[in-house]
């Protein structure tokens, strides 16, 4: 019994050490997460997305150059941009103005509008393009300390890009942009069993094994996994896929309370490193 207790204590101590933030970074993150620029709706998702703990797990420092891939509506950008504003640099790798899908072009426009509406926070944000197959230079080669991407990997294996080549190109783009020793931090909806996952991820879920294989094929080494964003209540068997759950609630009022009780999806949280 004593051996088990000691092992558990050592594991907890190791986890705490791995997630320790320096004082300047912690202060910058705390201020960004508590900032008045964040809506009540976005704050309500902190309980599912654990932004401070997730970024600590990835090893964020406020003096880094960080690229966020496909930042969507800017949920994480609202935290990363102000946290990096004084000592680091934040880059948003967005859709192209000629992106193949209308929602992508609309998303780009909404994101740029968000940046323009709060210039005191977002004035220094650099916007680059990440789009298949030609716009893959998200930053100068070897210039970035960290690349992060949230709930995007399933798109790269989907029918959105049916020739099957986008996922390897995506991870190669991240690898090329990072400095030796740089970090790729990835969160996505997790399918439990790679043996029976949908190869096109039409339900929005992808297995950890598949993501790890793609990253390692690009040259990355897996540096850690975390259960920070796990959700065992997610049954992963919804007719409308992961979008049945909040925040999308694709089924509308049908079983709404049930899905709200489940919360957001079960998610993998993976940290990769580009070898020195």
HELIX and SHEET records of a PDB file:
HELIX    1   1 UNK A    2  UNK A   18  1                                  17    
HELIX    2   2 UNK A   23  UNK A   33  1                                  11    
HELIX    3   3 UNK A   40  UNK A   44  1                                   5    
HELIX    4   4 UNK A   46  UNK A   49  1                                   4    
HELIX    5   5 UNK A   51  UNK A   58  1                                   8    
HELIX    6   6 UNK A   77  UNK A   84  1                                   8    
HELIX    7   7 UNK A  102  UNK A  117  1                                  16    
HELIX    8   8 UNK A  119  UNK A  122  1                                   4    
HELIX    9   9 UNK A  153  UNK A  156  1                                   4    
HELIX   10  10 UNK A  159  UNK A  161  5                                   3    
HELIX   11  11 UNK A  166  UNK A  177  1                                  12    
HELIX   12  12 UNK A  194  UNK A  196  5                                   3    
HELIX   13  13 UNK A  208  UNK A  217  1                                  10    
HELIX   14  14 UNK A  241  UNK A  244  5                                   4    
HELIX   15  15 UNK A  256  UNK A  262  1                                   7    
SHEET    1   A 6 UNK A 126  UNK A 129  0                                        
SHEET    2   A 6 UNK A  89  UNK A  94  1                                        
SHEET    3   A 6 UNK A  65  UNK A  69  1                                        
SHEET    4   A 6 UNK A 144  UNK A 150  1                                        
SHEET    5   A 6 UNK A 178  UNK A 191  1                                        
SHEET    6   A 6 UNK A 206  UNK A 207  1                                        
SHEET    1   B 7 UNK A 126  UNK A 129  0                                        
SHEET    2   B 7 UNK A  89  UNK A  94  1                                        
SHEET    3   B 7 UNK A  65  UNK A  69  1                                        
SHEET    4   B 7 UNK A 144  UNK A 150  1                                        
SHEET    5   B 7 UNK A 178  UNK A 191  1                                        
SHEET    6   B 7 UNK A 267  UNK A 274 -1                                        
SHEET    7   B 7 UNK A 220  UNK A 226 -1                                        
END                                                                             
